[in-house]
Amino acid sequence: MTRSISGRVAELGLTLEAAAAPAANYVPFVQEGNLLYISGQISRKGGKAAYLGRLGDQVSDADGVEAARLSALGLLSQIAAATGDKLDRVARVVRLGVFVASTPDFNRQSAIANGASDLMVEVFGDAGRHARSAVGVASLPQGVAVEVEAVIALTQA
């Protein structure tokens, strides 16, 4: 029996929301060969933007980590949509790009990005270990604190 991504997320006590529709003229993911490129996912809760503001200002580090985790849940929703919710289709999480809205003097972007990275390892085990960038930015869509994009290697369908 094939395990599902949504089932694995539920085992962790989390909920996988419906994959977010694109907010502009782009697609949520593109598969090229065995690579799945996922557009940036913002932190959402109940279908609405969550954790608004900047790290080092309105958003605490703990909330930033949670925002990264929620953004990663958005990635998982897109992976589920692309694979028919099949956990075993994910061969490897190749790369995460984590964008953290932060004040100019905030320098803990990598600690915030761990919220996303840790979730990938919790869901996919060793296949969830990945290369990563964690970048501070002035602002993000809808005023969220974190946005995460991904490249995922898939097995053959």
C-alpha positions as CSV (number, residue, x, y, z in Angstrom):
1,M,0.0,0.0,0.0
2,T,1.3,3.4,-0.9
3,R,1.6,5.9,2.0
4,S,0.3,9.4,1.5
5,I,1.9,12.7,2.2
6,S,-1.3,13.9,3.9
7,G,-1.3,10.7,6.0
8,R,2.3,11.2,7.1
9,V,1.6,14.9,8.0
10,A,-1.4,13.7,10.1
11,E,0.8,11.2,11.9
12,L,2.9,14.3,13.0
13,G,-0.3,15.9,14.4
14,L,-0.4,18.5,11.6
15,T,-3.0,19.3,8.9
16,L,-2.3,19.6,5.2
17,E,-4.4,22.4,3.8
18,A,-5.5,22.5,0.1
19,A,-2.8,23.5,-2.2
20,A,-2.8,27.3,-2.6
21,A,-3.7,28.7,-6.0
22,P,-1.2,31.1,-7.6
23,A,-1.7,34.8,-6.7
24,A,-0.6,36.1,-10.1
25,N,0.5,35.0,-13.6
26,Y,2.5,31.8,-12.7
27,V,1.8,28.2,-11.8
28,P,2.3,26.7,-8.4
29,F,4.7,24.0,-9.6
30,V,6.4,22.8,-12.8
31,Q,7.7,19.3,-13.3
32,E,10.7,19.0,-15.7
33,G,12.0,15.5,-16.0
34,N,12.2,14.1,-12.5
35,L,12.5,17.5,-10.9
36,L,9.5,19.3,-9.4
37,Y,10.0,23.1,-9.0
38,I,7.6,24.6,-6.4
39,S,6.8,28.3,-6.4
40,G,7.2,30.2,-3.1
41,Q,4.7,29.3,-0.5
42,I,3.8,31.8,2.2
43,S,2.8,30.9,5.8
44,R,-0.9,30.3,5.8
45,K,-3.3,29.1,8.5
46,G,-7.0,28.4,7.6
47,G,-6.4,29.6,4.1
48,K,-5.3,33.1,5.3
49,A,-1.8,34.6,5.5
50,A,-0.3,34.0,8.9
51,Y,2.6,35.6,10.9
52,L,2.6,39.1,9.4
53,G,5.5,41.4,9.9
54,R,9.3,41.3,10.1
55,L,11.7,39.3,12.2
56,G,13.6,41.5,14.5
57,D,10.6,43.8,14.8
58,Q,7.0,42.6,15.1
59,V,7.6,38.8,14.8
60,S,9.5,36.7,17.4
61,D,12.0,34.1,16.5
62,A,9.6,31.3,17.7
63,D,6.8,32.7,15.5
64,G,9.2,32.9,12.6
65,V,10.1,29.3,13.0
66,E,6.4,28.4,13.0
67,A,5.9,30.6,9.9
68,A,8.6,28.7,8.1
69,R,7.0,25.4,9.2
70,L,3.6,26.6,7.8
71,S,5.3,27.6,4.6
72,A,6.8,24.2,4.3
73,L,3.3,22.7,4.9
74,G,2.3,24.7,1.8
75,L,5.1,23.0,-0.1
76,L,3.9,19.6,1.0
77,S,0.4,20.5,-0.3
78,Q,1.9,21.3,-3.7
79,I,3.9,18.1,-3.7
80,A,0.8,16.2,-2.8
81,A,-1.1,17.9,-5.7
82,A,1.7,17.1,-8.1
83,T,2.1,13.5,-7.1
84,G,-1.4,12.3,-6.3
85,D,-0.5,12.5,-2.6
86,K,2.0,9.7,-2.9
87,L,4.8,9.9,-0.3
88,D,7.0,7.3,-2.1
89,R,7.1,9.5,-5.3
90,V,9.5,11.9,-3.4
91,A,13.0,10.6,-4.0
92,R,14.7,13.6,-2.3
93,V,14.1,17.2,-1.3
94,V,16.9,18.7,-3.3
95,R,16.8,22.4,-2.2
96,L,14.8,24.9,-0.2
97,G,15.0,28.6,-0.7
98,V,13.8,30.4,2.5
99,F,13.0,34.1,2.4
100,V,12.7,35.9,5.8
101,A,11.2,39.4,6.0
102,S,13.5,40.9,8.6
103,T,15.0,44.1,9.8
104,P,18.4,45.1,8.4
105,D,20.2,44.1,11.7
106,F,18.5,40.7,12.0
107,N,21.0,37.9,11.3
108,R,19.2,34.6,12.4
109,Q,17.6,33.8,9.1
110,S,19.1,30.3,9.1
111,A,17.6,29.6,12.5
112,I,14.2,30.6,11.2
113,A,14.6,28.5,8.1
114,N,15.1,25.4,10.3
115,G,11.3,25.4,10.8
116,A,11.0,24.4,7.1
117,S,14.0,22.2,7.0
118,D,13.1,20.2,10.1
119,L,9.6,19.5,8.8
120,M,11.0,18.1,5.5
121,V,13.2,15.7,7.5
122,E,10.2,14.8,9.8
123,V,8.1,13.9,6.8
124,F,10.7,12.3,4.4
125,G,13.4,11.1,6.7
126,D,16.9,11.2,5.2
127,A,15.4,12.0,1.8
128,G,14.2,15.3,3.3
129,R,17.8,16.5,3.9
130,H,18.5,19.2,1.4
131,A,20.7,22.1,0.2
132,R,19.3,25.5,1.4
133,S,19.5,29.2,1.2
134,A,18.1,31.5,3.9
135,V,17.9,35.1,2.8
136,G,16.7,38.2,4.6
137,V,14.4,40.5,2.6
138,A,12.7,43.8,3.2
139,S,9.1,42.5,2.6
140,L,7.2,39.5,1.3
141,P,3.7,39.0,-0.3
142,Q,0.7,39.8,1.9
143,G,3.1,41.0,4.6
144,V,4.1,37.5,5.8
145,A,7.3,36.9,7.6
146,V,8.4,33.8,5.6
147,E,8.2,32.4,2.1
148,V,9.7,29.0,1.0
149,E,10.3,27.6,-2.4
150,A,11.6,24.1,-3.3
151,V,13.1,21.7,-5.8
152,I,12.1,18.1,-5.3
153,A,13.4,15.0,-7.1
154,L,10.7,12.5,-7.9
155,T,10.7,8.9,-8.8
156,Q,9.1,7.7,-12.0
157,A,5.3,7.6,-11.9
